[in-house]
Amino acid sequence: MAKEKKEETEEQAEQAEPAKKPMGKLIIIIAAAVVLLLAVGGGAWFFLSGSSSGKHETKEQKPVVISVWPMEAFIVNVAETNGERYLKVVIQLEVNDPTVIEELNQLKPRLRDSILDLLTSRPYKDLIDPSGKQRLREDIAGRVNNALTKGKVTKVYFTEYVMQ
């Protein structure tokens, strides 16, 4: 009988242990789920609060407005070539303020004359060399900026550049 009681107690203990194990696993799973939800919620709060302040900053900044003023083609004889070579260039000027375009339209004859003088004074070597082209851009921007009173030219674009 003692053996039967021992066996019954062991059976009861075995039945009780499996009942305890699923409860322990269930508690661990619930705790892990809670930690995961807190981590996801904290990450979402951090992300949303950080990006919303960035959106406010970009809305407060003034958008960059780029205005380009196209000029008619220039065809000039290249200096020091005895009229054997010519340059055809189409220039567009980028300005920092759209209101400058009205002033550029009024100064158009003066600007064309100044740029023509500049182009005809450049030798062939300067016009063919990339660094010479960059200097030409800077000189054109300088001459135009000297004539302007409101804004300034920020970049000079050569949309056509043909030399023959």
N, CA, C and O of each residue as an XYZ file, in Angstrom:
656
protein
N       0.780     -1.174      0.000
C       0.000      0.000      0.000
C       0.839      1.263      0.000
O       0.510      2.277     -0.616
N       1.901      1.149      0.699
C       2.785      2.302      0.716
C       3.288      2.590     -0.677
O       3.469      3.741     -1.074
N       3.516      1.488     -1.427
C       3.989      1.678     -2.782
C       2.908      2.317     -3.636
O       3.210      3.146     -4.494
N       1.660      1.946     -3.416
C       0.566      2.504     -4.193
C       0.399      3.985     -3.876
O       0.131      4.787     -4.771
N       0.553      4.348     -2.619
C       0.412      5.742     -2.231
C       1.541      6.567     -2.841
O       1.338      7.700     -3.277
N       2.756      5.966     -2.863
C       3.890      6.674     -3.481
C       3.627      6.894     -4.957
O       3.890      7.976     -5.482
N       3.115      5.887     -5.624
C       2.845      5.991     -7.052
C       1.758      7.030     -7.315
O       1.840      7.803     -8.269
N       0.728      7.037     -6.445
C      -0.349      8.014     -6.607
C       0.182      9.429     -6.384
O      -0.189     10.350     -7.112
N       1.037      9.606     -5.396
C       1.609     10.927     -5.121
C       2.507     11.360     -6.281
O       2.526     12.533     -6.653
N       3.237     10.423     -6.838
C       4.106     10.765     -7.980
C       3.261     11.159     -9.192
O       3.598     12.088     -9.926
N       2.161     10.435     -9.384
C       1.276     10.752    -10.499
C       0.647     12.122    -10.315
O       0.527     12.900    -11.262
N       0.245     12.405     -9.076
C      -0.339     13.711     -8.799
C       0.710     14.816     -8.982
O       0.397     15.893     -9.490
N       1.939     14.546     -8.573
C       3.022     15.521     -8.732
C       3.316     15.749    -10.213
O       3.551     16.882    -10.633
N       3.303     14.682    -11.001
C       3.552     14.813    -12.443
C       2.437     15.621    -13.112
O       2.679     16.426    -14.011
N       1.191     15.376    -12.638
C       0.079     16.129    -13.213
C       0.146     17.591    -12.801
O      -0.229     18.469    -13.578
N       0.610     17.859    -11.610
C       0.695     19.234    -11.127
C       1.822     19.991    -11.826
O       1.663     21.175    -12.121
N       2.946     19.349    -12.097
C       4.087     20.000    -12.750
C       3.739     20.477    -14.151
O       4.031     21.621    -14.499
N       3.118     19.618    -14.971
C       2.775     20.116    -16.292
C       1.803     21.281    -16.228
O       1.838     22.154    -17.096
N       0.957     21.318    -15.249
C       0.032     22.430    -15.125
C       0.802     23.700    -14.769
O       0.411     24.782    -15.207
N       1.858     23.610    -14.006
C       2.653     24.760    -13.624
C       3.492     25.246    -14.801
O       3.654     26.454    -14.978
N       4.019     24.351    -15.594
C       4.884     24.721    -16.710
C       4.151     25.585    -17.736
O       4.708     26.610    -18.131
N       2.957     25.253    -18.191
C       2.281     26.125    -19.133
C       1.969     27.486    -18.544
O       1.986     28.480    -19.270
N       1.687     27.565    -17.265
C       1.437     28.868    -16.650
C       2.702     29.711    -16.658
O       2.635     30.916    -16.901
N       3.844     29.107    -16.399
C       5.129     29.823    -16.420
C       5.447     30.301    -17.829
O       5.901     31.429    -18.023
N       5.210     29.450    -18.799
C       5.446     29.825    -20.196
C       4.499     30.936    -20.623
O       4.891     31.863    -21.333
N       3.259     30.835    -20.188
C       2.267     31.840    -20.531
C       2.647     33.203    -19.953
O       2.484     34.227    -20.618
N       3.144     33.219    -18.740
C       3.561     34.478    -18.115
C       4.746     35.076    -18.872
O       4.799     36.285    -19.098
N       5.685     34.231    -19.256
C       6.857     34.707    -20.017
C       6.421     35.270    -21.368
O       6.922     36.313    -21.789
N       5.518     34.613    -22.037
C       5.037     35.080    -23.353
C       4.319     36.414    -23.207
O       4.521     37.323    -24.013
N       3.480     36.535    -22.182
C       2.747     37.786    -21.957
C       3.720     38.915    -21.631
O       3.572     40.031    -22.127
N       4.715     38.621    -20.794
C       5.707     39.649    -20.439
C       6.491     40.088    -21.669
O       6.744     41.278    -21.854
N       6.876     39.130    -22.512
C       7.611     39.467    -23.739
C       6.746     40.308    -24.671
O       7.238     41.244    -25.301
N       5.456     39.978    -24.762
C       4.543     40.741    -25.622
C       4.392     42.171    -25.113
O       4.356     43.115    -25.902
N       4.303     42.328    -23.800
C       4.174     43.667    -23.217
C       5.433     44.483    -23.487
O       5.346     45.652    -23.862
N       6.593     43.880    -23.301
C       7.860     44.578    -23.567
C       7.948     44.963    -25.044
O       8.373     46.070    -25.377
N       7.550     44.057    -25.917
C       7.581     44.342    -27.355
C       6.639     45.490    -27.711
O       7.005     46.377    -28.482
N       5.433     45.477    -27.157
C       4.484     46.559    -27.424
C       5.005     47.898    -26.911
O       4.861     48.923    -27.577
N       5.609     47.885    -25.728
C       6.182     49.120    -25.200
C       7.321     49.630    -26.089
O       7.438     50.834    -26.314
N       8.145     48.734    -26.586
C       9.251     49.130    -27.458
C       8.729     49.710    -28.773
O       9.220     50.738    -29.240
N       7.741     49.054    -29.361
C       7.166     49.549    -30.619
C       6.472     50.892    -30.389
O       6.622     51.816    -31.189
N       5.720     50.996    -29.308
C       5.035     52.259    -28.999
C       6.025     53.383    -28.751
O       5.834     54.494    -29.245
N       7.085     53.111    -27.990
C       8.113     54.130    -27.734
C       8.831     54.540    -29.005
O       9.106     55.721    -29.216
N       9.134     53.569    -29.852
C       9.783     53.887    -31.127
C       8.886     54.722    -32.021
O       9.342     55.670    -32.659
N       7.608     54.367    -32.067
C       6.666     55.140    -32.887
C       6.523     56.555    -32.356
O       6.493     57.511    -33.131
N       6.435     56.697    -31.032
C       6.334     58.034    -30.442
C       7.579     58.855    -30.748
O       7.474     60.029    -31.102
N       8.749     58.253    -30.615
C      10.004     58.955    -30.888
C      10.079     59.366    -32.357
O      10.447     60.497    -32.674
N       9.732     58.453    -33.235
C       9.794     58.738    -34.675
C       8.805     59.827    -35.069
O       9.159     60.757    -35.793
N       7.579     59.716    -34.598
C       6.559     60.691    -34.979
C       6.811     62.051    -34.359
O       6.586     63.073    -35.008
N       7.269     62.089    -33.128
C       7.532     63.391    -32.508
C       8.754     64.043    -33.124
O       8.799     65.268    -33.230
N       9.737     63.274    -33.530
C      10.937     63.832    -34.158
C      10.658     64.323    -35.562
O      11.159     65.378    -35.949
N       9.872     63.588    -36.338
C       9.614     63.994    -37.716
C       8.621     65.149    -37.792
O       8.679     65.947    -38.727
N       7.724     65.249    -36.837
C       6.758     66.353    -36.897
C       7.445     67.680    -36.644
O       7.071     68.688    -37.243
N       8.455     67.705    -35.761
C       9.171     68.966    -35.529
C       9.993     69.333    -36.755
O      10.169     70.517    -37.042
N      10.497     68.346    -37.483
C      11.240     68.620    -38.712
C      10.333     69.191    -39.790
O      10.755     70.027    -40.589
N       9.074     68.731    -39.809
C       8.141     69.248    -40.804
C       7.837     70.717    -40.547
O       7.705     71.501    -41.487
N       7.725     71.087    -39.286
C       7.455     72.485    -38.952
C       8.621     73.371    -39.366
O       8.420     74.499    -39.814
N       9.829     72.867    -39.218
C      11.004     73.662    -39.576
C      11.066     73.886    -41.083
O      11.403     74.983    -41.530
N      10.744     72.861    -41.873
C      10.815     73.031    -43.314
C       9.697     73.938    -43.819
O       9.882     74.636    -44.815
N       8.538     73.944    -43.154
C       7.460     74.816    -43.578
C       7.798     76.273    -43.315
O       7.353     77.155    -44.050
N       8.580     76.534    -42.275
C       8.937     77.897    -41.934
C       9.986     78.471    -42.869
O      10.065     79.689    -43.029
N      10.798     77.613    -43.494
C      11.829     78.090    -44.394
C      11.193     78.579    -45.689
O      10.204     78.023    -46.165
N      11.776     79.620    -46.239
C      11.282     80.159    -47.492
C      11.754     79.259    -48.636
O      12.940     78.940    -48.713
N      10.849     78.845    -49.524
C      11.265     77.973    -50.610
C      12.187     78.719    -51.584
O      12.032     79.915    -51.827
N      13.133     77.980    -52.122
C      14.086     78.566    -53.054
C      13.423     78.678    -54.422
O      12.950     77.688    -54.979
N      13.396     79.887    -54.950
C      12.808     80.139    -56.256
C      13.943     80.457    -57.218
O      14.707     81.400    -57.016
N      14.034     79.660    -58.253
C      15.077     79.872    -59.253
C      14.421     80.441    -60.499
O      13.470     79.874    -61.038
N      14.942     81.560    -60.937
C      14.443     82.177    -62.160
C      15.590     82.231    -63.162
O      16.724     82.565    -62.820
N      15.269     81.898    -64.390
C      16.276     81.897    -65.452
C      15.816     82.854    -66.540
O      14.661     82.831    -66.965
N      16.748     83.700    -66.983
C      16.460     84.662    -68.032
C      17.258     84.280    -69.274
O      18.487     84.358    -69.263
N      16.573     83.866    -70.354
C      17.285     83.470    -71.570
C      17.667     84.686    -72.415
O      16.951     85.686    -72.460
N      18.804     84.572    -73.074
C      19.250     85.612    -73.987
C      19.282     85.028    -75.390
O      19.351     83.813    -75.575
N      19.231     85.908    -76.363
C      19.314     85.455    -77.749
C      20.744     85.023    -78.052
O      21.668     85.368    -77.315
N      20.925     84.280    -79.119
C      22.236     83.749    -79.491
C      23.216     84.871    -79.827
O      22.844     85.889    -80.410
N      24.465     84.662    -79.448
C      25.566     85.562    -79.807
C      26.410     84.846    -80.846
O      26.797     83.694    -80.654
N      26.697     85.532    -81.950
C      27.602     84.995    -82.968
C      28.689     86.038    -83.176
O      28.424     87.150    -83.633
N      29.928     85.660    -82.830
C      31.038     86.611    -82.901
C      32.244     85.956    -83.557
O      32.408     84.736    -83.523
N      33.094     86.805    -84.162
C      34.379     86.330    -84.659
C      35.314     86.181    -83.462
O      35.323     87.012    -82.554
N      36.096     85.110    -83.480
C      37.015     84.845    -82.385
C      38.270     85.688    -82.591
O      38.776     85.803    -83.707
N      38.761     86.272    -81.509
C      39.941     87.128    -81.570
C      41.175     86.321    -81.986
O      41.277     85.128    -81.702
N      42.103     86.994    -82.663
C      43.396     86.439    -83.083
C      43.272     85.296    -84.082
O      44.172     84.460    -84.162
N      42.175     85.235    -84.852
C      42.040     84.182    -85.867
C      41.834     84.772    -87.254
O      41.584     84.032    -88.206
N      41.933     86.083    -87.385
C      41.752     86.768    -88.674
C      40.411     86.442    -89.313
O      40.315     86.347    -90.537
N      39.385     86.271    -88.508
C      38.039     86.024    -89.020
C      37.835     84.607    -89.513
O      36.802     84.319    -90.119
N      38.785     83.705    -89.274
C      38.648     82.324    -89.728
C      37.766     81.487    -88.801
O      37.210     80.474    -89.224
N      37.640     81.895    -87.575
C      36.844     81.130    -86.614
C      35.767     82.047    -86.023
O      35.947     83.255    -85.870
N      34.641     81.405    -85.700
C      33.585     82.166    -85.033
C      33.004     81.329    -83.898
O      33.172     80.111    -83.844
N      32.332     82.007    -83.013
C      31.715     81.384    -81.844
C      30.231     81.712    -81.841
O      29.827     82.864    -81.998
N      29.438     80.679    -81.660
C      28.000     80.872    -81.451
C      27.701     80.353    -80.052
O      27.973     79.196    -79.732
N      27.141     81.222    -79.228
C      26.830     80.841    -77.858
C      25.458     81.395    -77.472
O      25.115     82.538    -77.775
N      24.689     80.543    -76.795
C      23.407     80.956    -76.238
C      23.564     80.904    -74.723
O      23.984     79.895    -74.155
N      23.218     82.007    -74.092
C      23.429     82.161    -72.659
C      22.089     82.296    -71.947
O      21.166     82.946    -72.437
N      22.007     81.666    -70.780
C      20.864     81.864    -69.892
C      21.410     82.239    -68.523
O      22.369     81.641    -68.036
N      20.790     83.234    -67.914
C      21.258     83.741    -66.638
C      20.298     83.332    -65.530
O      19.093     83.563    -65.622
N      20.847     82.720    -64.478
C      20.045     82.381    -63.303
C      20.171     83.522    -62.306
O      21.276     83.935    -61.953
N      19.023     84.027    -61.857
C      19.014     85.158    -60.927
C      18.422     84.725    -59.591
O      17.657     83.763    -59.518
N      18.786     85.447    -58.537
C      18.339     85.073    -57.196
C      16.960     85.617    -56.842
O      16.388     85.232    -55.823
N      16.425     86.503    -57.666
C      15.130     87.109    -57.360
C      14.348     87.274    -58.673
O      14.861     87.868    -59.621
N      13.128     86.759    -58.735
C      12.353     86.861    -59.974
C      12.067     88.302    -60.407
O      11.807     88.540    -61.587
N      12.110     89.253    -59.497
C      11.844     90.645    -59.872
C      12.997     91.239    -60.678
O      12.829     92.279    -61.316
N      14.148     90.603    -60.659
C      15.315     91.093    -61.404
C      15.098     90.941    -62.910
O      15.698     91.672    -63.698
N      14.255     90.010    -63.305
C      14.029     89.753    -64.731
C      13.489     90.997    -65.428
O      13.851     91.275    -66.571
N      12.639     91.734    -64.755
C      12.115     92.977    -65.339
C      13.256     93.969    -65.595
O      13.294     94.625    -66.636
N      14.168     94.069    -64.652
C      15.306     94.966    -64.827
C      16.223     94.471    -65.945
O      16.771     95.271    -66.703
N      16.388     93.153    -66.044
C      17.214     92.588    -67.124
C      16.612     92.905    -68.488
O      17.341     93.211    -69.432
N      15.292     92.835    -68.599
C      14.640     93.170    -69.871
C      14.883     94.626    -70.261
O      15.051     94.936    -71.441
N      14.903     95.512    -69.277
C      15.162     96.922    -69.579
C      16.615     97.165    -69.966
O      16.901     98.037    -70.786
N      17.529     96.406    -69.384
C      18.958     96.586    -69.647
C      19.478     95.704    -70.788
O      20.686     95.658    -71.019
N      18.614     95.022    -71.485
C      19.013     94.041    -72.487
C      20.005     94.589    -73.518
O      21.021     93.935    -73.750
N      19.781     95.730    -74.145
C      20.762     96.215    -75.138
C      22.138     96.475    -74.517
O      23.163     96.136    -75.108
N      22.154     97.063    -73.351
C      23.420     97.350    -72.671
C      24.161     96.053    -72.314
O      25.380     95.967    -72.467
N      23.421     95.056    -71.842
C      24.026     93.777    -71.474
C      24.565     93.036    -72.692
O      25.660     92.476    -72.645
N      23.800     93.031    -73.781
C      24.261     92.364    -75.007
C      25.538     93.011    -75.522
O      26.458     92.314    -75.950
N      25.604     94.342    -75.485
C      26.800     95.046    -75.950
C      28.013     94.672    -75.092
O      29.095     94.407    -75.616
N      27.823     94.654    -73.791
C      28.915     94.327    -72.886
C      29.399     92.883    -73.085
O      30.602     92.622    -73.078
N      28.473     91.964    -73.259
C      28.842     90.555    -73.462
C      29.497     90.370    -74.826
O      30.443     89.591    -74.949
N      29.010     91.078    -75.866
C      29.656     91.003    -77.183
C      31.101     91.480    -77.116
O      31.985     90.855    -77.702
N      31.351     92.575    -76.411
C      32.714     93.063    -76.252
C      33.585     92.014    -75.557
O      34.737     91.800    -75.935
N      33.038     91.386    -74.570
C      33.778     90.367    -73.825
C      34.099     89.155    -74.704
O      35.225     88.659    -74.698
N      33.106     88.685    -75.454
C      33.306     87.503    -76.294
C      34.316     87.752    -77.413
O      35.134     86.882    -77.714
N      34.266     88.927    -78.028
C      35.189     89.208    -79.140
C      36.616     89.451    -78.658
O      37.549     89.387    -79.459
N      36.803     89.723    -77.393
C      38.154     89.968    -76.886
C      38.863     88.687    -76.453
O      40.062     88.725    -76.177
N      38.178     87.578    -76.386
C      38.781     86.326    -75.920
C      39.462     85.574    -77.061
O      38.861     85.385    -78.120
N      40.701     85.145    -76.859
C      41.380     84.350    -77.899
C      40.826     82.927    -77.959
O      40.150     82.465    -77.039
N      41.122     82.259    -79.043
C      40.635     80.908    -79.303
C      41.017     79.952    -78.171
O      40.192     79.138    -77.755
N      42.235     80.032    -77.673
C      42.700     79.115    -76.620
C      41.856     79.242    -75.349
O      41.577     78.241    -74.688
N      41.458     80.446    -75.012
C      40.625     80.639    -73.819
C      39.210     80.112    -74.025
O      38.590     79.607    -73.089
N      38.703     80.228    -75.242
C      37.331     79.806    -75.502
C      37.194     78.290    -75.626
O      36.107     77.753    -75.412
N      38.264     77.601    -75.963
C      38.208     76.156    -76.137
C      38.534     75.414    -74.839
O      38.109     74.273    -74.659
N      39.270     76.040    -73.949
C      39.711     75.432    -72.694
C      38.573     75.449    -71.658
O      37.910     76.475    -71.508
N      38.334     74.343    -70.944
C      37.263     74.325    -69.929
C      37.453     75.381    -68.830
O      36.479     75.994    -68.392
N      38.679     75.593    -68.390
C      38.889     76.619    -67.367
C      38.660     78.017    -67.954
O      38.223     78.924    -67.245
N      38.953     78.189    -69.237
C      38.668     79.455    -69.905
C      37.171     79.705    -70.012
O      36.717     80.842    -69.876
N      36.407     78.652    -70.254
C      34.945     78.788    -70.299
C      34.400     79.188    -68.926
O      33.483     80.002    -68.822
N      34.980     78.602    -67.881
C      34.523     78.948    -66.533
C      34.838     80.405    -66.215
O      34.022     81.099    -65.609
N      36.031     80.877    -66.626
C      36.371     82.295    -66.418
C      35.423     83.194    -67.199
O      35.041     84.266    -66.730
N      35.044     82.744    -68.402
C      34.104     83.503    -69.226
C      32.745     83.609    -68.511
O      32.126     84.674    -68.493
N      32.298     82.507    -67.931
C      31.039     82.536    -67.157
C      31.125     83.553    -66.021
O      30.213     84.353    -65.817
N      32.230     83.509    -65.288
C      32.401     84.427    -64.148
C      32.447     85.884    -64.610
O      31.884     86.767    -63.963
N      33.131     86.128    -65.747
C      33.218     87.499    -66.256
C      31.859     88.009    -66.733
O      31.520     89.175    -66.525
N      31.085     87.137    -67.369
C      29.743     87.533    -67.813
C      28.876     87.864    -66.597
O      28.179     88.879    -66.588
N      28.919     87.006    -65.570
C      28.133     87.258    -64.356
C      28.574     88.567    -63.706
O      27.735     89.330    -63.225
N      29.865     88.834    -63.685
C      30.368     90.076    -63.100
C      29.888     91.306    -63.844
O      29.481     92.291    -63.228
N      29.934     91.252    -65.170
C      29.475     92.408    -65.955
C      27.984     92.655    -65.770
O      27.549     93.799    -65.636
N      27.207     91.586    -65.764
C      25.757     91.746    -65.603
C      25.449     92.247    -64.191
O      24.597     93.118    -64.016
N      26.131     91.707    -63.195
C      25.889     92.140    -61.809
C      26.269     93.597    -61.598
O      25.645     94.281    -60.786
N      27.279     94.088    -62.311
C      27.644     95.499    -62.215
C      26.542     96.406    -62.740
O      26.390     97.538    -62.281
N      25.773     95.909    -63.703
C      24.707     96.708    -64.292
C      23.412     96.653    -63.472
O      22.580     97.555    -63.567
N      23.245     95.608    -62.676
C      22.005     95.426    -61.915
C      22.009     96.235    -60.619
O      23.055     96.466    -60.013
N      20.807     96.659    -60.210
C      20.683     97.383    -58.948
C      19.892     96.589    -57.905
O      20.112     96.777    -56.709
N      18.973     95.701    -58.326
C      18.091     94.991    -57.400
C      18.693     93.687    -56.883
O      18.871     93.523    -55.676
N      18.997     92.789    -57.759
C      19.469     91.454    -57.363
C      20.793     91.150    -58.011
O      21.573     92.046    -58.331
N      21.037     89.853    -58.203
C      22.282     89.485    -58.860
C      22.117     88.177    -59.614
O      21.198     87.395    -59.369
N      23.048     87.970    -60.545
C      23.111     86.731    -61.307
C      23.905     85.730    -60.474
O      25.017     86.017    -60.030
N      23.318     84.552    -60.270
C      24.004     83.539    -59.471
C      24.769     82.543    -60.339
O      25.808     82.032    -59.923
N      24.265     82.265    -61.537
C      24.938     81.333    -62.447
C      24.712     81.762    -63.882
O      23.715     82.397    -64.222
N      25.683     81.388    -64.718
C      25.581     81.619    -66.154
C      25.626     80.251    -66.816
O      26.541     79.463    -66.577
N      24.635     79.978    -67.645
C      24.563     78.703    -68.351
C      24.800     78.931    -69.838
O      24.235     79.852    -70.428
N      25.626     78.099    -70.434
C      25.790     78.061    -71.882
C      24.914     76.936    -72.390
O      25.253     75.765    -72.223
N      23.780     77.277    -73.016
C      22.899     76.227    -73.523
C      23.290     75.795    -74.933
O      22.917     74.709    -75.376
N      24.025     76.623    -75.626
C      24.653     76.258    -76.902
C      26.045     76.884    -76.895
O      26.222     78.027    -76.476
N      27.021     76.125    -77.362
C      28.380     76.634    -77.421
C      29.055     75.957    -78.601
O      29.535     74.828    -78.491
N      29.090     76.655    -79.734
C      29.631     76.096    -80.965
C      30.739     77.003    -81.468
O      30.559     78.214    -81.602
N      31.886     76.399    -81.745
C      32.986     77.157    -82.308
C      33.450     76.451    -83.584
O      33.611     75.231    -83.623
N      33.661     77.273    -84.640
C      34.082     76.700    -85.910
C      35.207     77.523    -86.480
O      35.715     77.211    -87.557
